[in-house]
Amino acid sequence: MTTVQTHTTTGVWDEPEGATPRGTIVLLPGRGETAASYARLGRRLSADGYRVRFVPVELGDVAGARAAVEELLADESLPTPRVLLGSDSGAALAARFESELPVEGVVLAAIALPASAQPSDTVGADWADEVDARTACPVHRAVISADESFARGAITSPLPWKTVTIGAQNRPTLALHGTDDRITPLASALDAYAQATHTDVRLVQGGRHDVLNDVAHRSVAATIVLFLESLRLGSDVRPIVTGLD
């Protein structure tokens, strides 16, 4: 029986033994998050043949995060297509790095925006309120609550940049956003996504801010895989499974 290689603390997830790798996902986390926050997603995407590499992000060291991503992309052993997947502040960085680094596509989840309502206005200092704003998934609630390295309260940290530009290079982009996200309100996110003509925006009904790890995490992961599989066929991202005309 084949096994999926997982490394929760280091953030490295590989395809099952003997399987052909289908691409590389460079995962940029949001405020407060650790590799443990993405163990479930990493296992699921790697089971479909994609190598997932988690890159820690410090908001005060954007240059360091960029250098780490650039180093990963220089590794010729990692298969193409290579895609940036970011959540929250990681999504804002993925949008930025997309115009600076050699990637074939970008996935933006619950992008953090400087111009949106400040999280401190909608999320209290209480941990229970933060968890409630992040996710309704009981498993993910337990994971982040038990993670001693998870930075509680970080979700209210201001972003150290004033603007976010999406789709600067018109690379294929998938945007995922929860309709019940009160950290980055949907209306603010849609205004930002409207600037990118080559962005496929998908709304997760009832989804909260940690949309990659919320109740609909299976459907969200499946949507990402569909995007990746289409991207493998070309930059026009033609749908593989279609209905009758």
N, C-alpha and C positions, 0 to 999 in steps of 0.2 A: 504494500500500500504506500502511495506517495504521501509526503508530508509537506506542509508549507513552513518555510523557514521564517521565524519571527524573532524580533529582538525589541521588546517593548521599551527598554530603557535607552537604547541607542537609536531607535527609530529607523531600523533597516528591515524591510520586508521583501522577500524574493519569491519568485514563482515556484510552484511545486517542483520537486526534484524530477528531472527528466522532461519537464515541459519546456516549450520554446518561448523565450521572453518576447513580449509583444510591444514593449515600450517602457519608458521611464517617467515616473511622476516625482517631481521635486515638491515636497510638502512644506509650506510655510505656515506656522501656527499663528493664532491670534493672541491677544493680550492675556497673559496668565497661564497659557496652556503649555503642556509638556508632551513628550512623545507618548506617554501613557494615555493621553486623551484620544490618541488616534490609533490605538492598537487594533480595535475592531475594524476600522476602515482600512487600515494597512493590510490586515489579514484578508479582507474581502477583495480588495483590488489586486493583491498579489496572487490570490487564488485564481483570478482570471488571466494571469500571465504578465501582469505589470509589476515592474520593480519600483518600489516606493522608498524614497529617501527623505527623511525628516531633517529639516535644517532649523536649529534653534534660532530665534530672533529676539534681539534686544532692541527696543525702540530707540535707545540712545546710540546704537551702533549699526546704522543702516549699511555703512560701507563694509562692515564685517560680515553681515548677512549676504550682501551681494558677492563678496569674495568667496564665501563658502559655496554659494550656488554656482558661481563661475567655475570653481574647482571641480564640482561634481559634473558639470556639463563638459568639462575637458576630459573626463574619463571615457575613453573610447570603448571600454567594455560595456558601458551602459547603452542599451538598445534605443533606437529611435522608433517612433516619434518621442520627443522629449517635451514634457508639458509641466508648466508651473501650476500648482494647486494651492491656493491660499484661502485662509479664513480670517475674517475680521481685519485686523491690521496686516496680517499676512496676505490677504487678498489685495489690499492697497499696494503692498510691496510687489506682489506678483504683477499687477498692472503696470507698475513702474519698471520692473526688470524686463518685462516683455519687450520694451522698446530698446533695451540695452544689451540683451543676451540672446544667444542663438537657440531659441526654442521654437517648436512648431505650433504650440497652442497654449491656451491659458484657461484655467477654471477658477472663477471668483465666487466665493461663498460668503454671504453676509458681510459684504465689504464695509469696512469702517471708513467714515467720511468726516473730515474736519468740520464741514458746514452743516452736518445734521444735528439734531438735538443732542445736547451733551448727555452722556450716560448718567451723570450724577443727578440729572433732572428726572430721570425715569427709573433709575435703579438705586435703591437705598444702600446704606453701608452694611446692612444685615446680610450674612452669608446666605440665609434661606431665600431672601429676595433675589440675590444675584443668581443663585441656582435656578430659581423660577423663571428669571428672564432668559437664562441661557438655554434651558432644555426641559421638556416634559418627560423625557425618557428615563425611567427608573434606573436602568442599568448605567447610563451615562452619569446620572446624578450621583450614583454610588461611587463610580470610578473617580470623578473629580473631587468628591468629598473625602475619599480615602487617600488621595495623592498628596503626600506631604510636600512635594515640590511645586504643586499648583499654587500660583500667586493669587490668593484671594483678594478681591478688590481691585485687581489690575484692570478690569474691564472699564473702570472709570478714568483710567489714565488718558490724558490728552495726547493726541497724535503730534509728533514733532515735525509735521509738514503741513503746509497750508492748502495744498491742492492735490487732487488725485485725477490723473488723466487715464482714461480707459480706451484701449484700442488704438493707440498712437501709430502702430505699425500695421493695423488691419489684419492681425493674425487671428485665426479662428479662436473665438472666446465663448465659453459657456458661463453664464451667470446664474447662480442659484440663490434664492432669497425667500425667507419665510414671511408669510403674510402677517404673522403676529409678532414680528421682530420689533421690540420696543427699545433696543439698543441702537440699531440703525433702522429707523422707520422706513417702511416700504416706499413711501412717496419720495423720500430723499434718495433712496437707492435707484428708483426708476428714473429720476431726473439725471442721475450720473450715468446710468446705462444708456440713456437716449443719445449721448454724445458718440457712442461707438456703433457704427453701422454694421459691423461684422460680428455683433454679439447676439447670441441666442439666450434670451432671458427666460428662465423657468421659475415659476412661483410654486413654493411648497405650501400647500393649503394648511393653515394652522401652525406652520413652522415657526419656531422661536429662533433666537440668535445663533446658537450652535447648530446650524442647519445640517451640517455633515454628521452630527451625532444626536440628532433629535429623534422623535418617535418614528418619522418616515425615513430613517437612515438607510433601509434596504432599497427603497425606491430612489433615493438620492444617489446612492452608489450605483444603481443600475443605470440611471441617467448619465452619470459620468462615464461608465463603461461604454454606453451607446455612442457618446461623443468621441471617446478615444478610438473605438473601432471604426467610426466613420472617418476620423482624422487619418487613420492609417491608409485610407483609400485616396486621400488627396486633400488639399487645403480648402476645397469647396465644401467639405463635410457633408456629402450627400447622405441622406438617410438610407440605411440598409434594409430595414423592415418598413414597408409602407402598406397603406390600405388600398382598396379599390378606388379608382377615380370615378 
